[in-house]
Amino acid sequence: MAAASENTKKALKPVRTILVSQPQPERSPFARLEKKYDLQIDWRPFIEVKGLTEKEFRKERVRPDEFSAIIFTSKLAIEHFFRLCKAMRIEMSQETKYYCMTEAIANYLQKFIVYRKRKVFFGQRTIQDLAPTLKKHRSKEKFLLPTGNLGSEFVSAYLDENKFDWTPTLMYRTVSADLSDLEDVFYDVLIFYSPLGIDSLYENFPTFEQKETRLAVAGRKTTKACEDHGLVVNIAPEPPKVPSMEMALDNYLKESNA
């Protein structure tokens, strides 16, 4: 960031405490900044995933073992799929085919099935990577797509457009975490990576006012969510010059904590 934006200039006040609205990773991308500027950086997920209970899932009127092919878009989908199968005492056929969005997701399947390459297919990143294999088996298979409440928009659109025999089924929900213990806690900077984090902020604290709190935000959708609530974004990555939140925060701290 060659020069601070107007919103940044107006909020150039020293920073001592930062809250990141995500679970704490094994290696913090902000460890260097924490030492360099003598910061207190806390981590707290603003959203959480809750799996449907067996009773809730039965209302979907879907039996996974009635499908010959399963499409997995995430490790979460795998976890909740097999959790519910176990709860319902369902054993998937060894002939079931599994289509995974990435190799990492496919490898995760090994925790739940006997891995057979001829039954497991994966792409690089998107549903289009799997298109040749999916189309090859389109007429033979009945597909099941385990999803969360946020859905899998691009996957669903592809399956519809190409007239697959498929069924989506809700297995888990992404919901706001309970943040009530933070009601009287103040941080100089809040860091958000998802519009769901902003939604959770207001679900927990409907009367939240930004005041002197600086917001560090990544992504257009998250920025839009802030704007919709009348919030001011003070710190943000600006690719390609400022590609990461760590760099954007460092640039801000060089001025605010000078």
N, C-alpha and C positions, 0 to 999 in steps of 0.2 A: 504494500500500500504506500505509494509515493507520498501522498498527502492525506491527512485525516479528513473524513467527510464532515459535513456540517454537524450531523448528529453526534459524531465522535468528538468534535471540538467542544461542543456544548457540555459534554459529559466527562471531560478530562479531570477526574478527581482520583486520588489515590485508591488503589485496590488492595485489600487485605484478605478478603474472603470470597471464595467462588463455589458455587454449587453446580455440578454437572448433572443434568436430568437423565442419567443412564446408570446401569449397574457398573460397579468399579471393575475395570479389566485387570488382568494379571500385571500388565505393564501400562502404566498411565502415560498417555501421550503428552501430559503436562508436567511430568516429573522434573524436567529440566527447569521449567519456569517456576515451579514451586520452590526450588532451591535458590534460583537466581534472584527472585523478588521477595523471598521470605513470605510465601502465601500459605493460607489454609485452603486446601481444595478438597471439598467433600463430594461424594457421589451418592446419588439417590435416584433410582428408577421412578419416573413419573407414571409409567404405564406397566401393566403386568398381563400375563396370559393365563387365562383360566380355562381348563378343559371342561367340556360338557360331562355331566354325570351320565351313568348308564341310563338312568330313567329319562333324562333330557334327550339323550341321543335316540332312544327308542321312538320318540315322537317324530323323528325324521323319517321313520318307516323305511329305513335302508339297511340291508344286510350286506356287509362287505363281501362275504363269500359267494354272493350271487353275481359278482363281477369278475371278468377274466383278466382285467388290466387295471392297474392303479397308477395315477399320475401324482407324483409328489413334488411340490414346489418349495419345500423347506424341511429342515430337520424336525421342526415343531410338528408339522403335519404327520411325519413318520411316528413320532413319539405318541401322539394322541390317537392315531389310527390303531396302533398295536395295543395301546392301553385299553381302548374300548373293545377291541376284539377279545382281549383276555377277559375283560369284565363280563362279556356276553358269551364266553366260552366258545368262541369262533376260531377255528383253525383254517388258515388260508391254504388253498391247494398249492402243492409244489409246482404246479404248472402255471400259476399266476405270473403275469408279466408286470414288471415295475418300470415306469418311465420317470426318470428323475431330471430335474432342471440342470443340475451340475454334477460333476464327478464326486465332489465332497458329499453331496446329499446321497448319492448312490453308495458311497463307501460307508455312510452311516447306517445303511440298511443291514450291514453285517452284524449289528447288535441284535437284530430281530429275526433274521432269516438265514438259511443256508445259502450263501451267495453263489449264484450261478450266472456267469456272464451272459449266457444265451437267454436268460430271463430278465436281465437288468440292463436298461439302456439309459444313457445320460447325454446331455448336451453340454455346451460351454457356459451358457448364461440365460438364454431365452427359449421360449417354446419353439421358435423358428429353427433352433439348432436340432430339435428333435423331429422336425417336420417329415423328413424322408422316412424315418423309421416308423413314425406314427401312421403315415399314409399307407405304408406297406402292409400294416396290420389292421387298417381301418375297418374293412369289411368283416373281419373275423372276430373282433374283440368288442366287449362291452366295458366301457371305461368308467371308473369312479374317480372323482376329484375331491379328496378331503381338503377342506378349507377352514379358515377362520371367518369371523364376522366381517372382516375387511375385504374378503373375497380375493379372487385372482383374476382381475379384469382382463388382462391380455391373453391369458390362457383360455378363459371362458369364451372370449371373442373368437379366438382361433378355432376352437372346437365347434362352435356354432357355425362359423363361416364355411367350414369344411365338412359340415354335416356328419360329425361323429355321433355314434350312439354313446352318449355320456350322461352322467348324473353328478351334480355337485352335492356335497353333504357337509353340513356344519359340524365341526368336531371340537373347536376351541374358540374363545373370544379374547380379543384384546380390549382391556378395560382400564380405566383410570385407577392408579394406586391410591391408597389412603395416605394422605399427607398431613393429616390433622395435627400431628406432633410438630409440624413446622410453622404453625400459625403465628407464633410470636418470635420466630427466628428470622434475622435479617442477613442477607448476603449482598456484597457489593456488586457481584456479577452472577447472573443466571445463564447457563449455557443450554441451548436447545438444538436438537437435531431433527425433530419431527413435529409436524402440526399436532399430533396426538398429545405431545408434551404440553403444548399450549392449551389444548382442550382440557387436559387434566388439571392444569394450574387453575383454570376458572371453574372447573367442576368442584375442586376442593376449596377454592377461595373466590367466590363469585364477586366480591367487592374489591379484588386486588387492584391496587394502584401502583404504577411503576415508580413514581417519585424519583429518588436518586439511584435506584437500581439500574445498572447497565445490563443490557441484553446482548448476548453473543449468540448468533443464529446462523445455522447452515442450511442452505437449500431454499429454492424459490417458494415451495409450498409452505415451508415453515415461516418464511418472511411474510408471505401473504396472510397466514393465520395471525401473525403479530399485528399486521396492519388492520385486519378486520376487527381487532379488539382495541385499536387506537394506541398500540404500543410502539415505542421507538426502538429500532434496532441500532445499536451503537457499534457493534463489532461483528464482522462477517468475513469469511473467506471470499476472495475475489480472483478466481482462476483467470488466466494462468499465473499472474504475478504473485498472488497470495493463495496458494492451492489448499492450504489446510487451516483448520481452526487454531492449531497450535501457533502457526505463524501469524495469523491475524491477531491473536491474543497477545503475542509477544510484541508486535508492532504497537498495539494500544498501550501496553504496560511500559514501554520505553518512554512514552510521553506522560502517561498518567502518574507513574511512580518515579519520575525523574527527580 
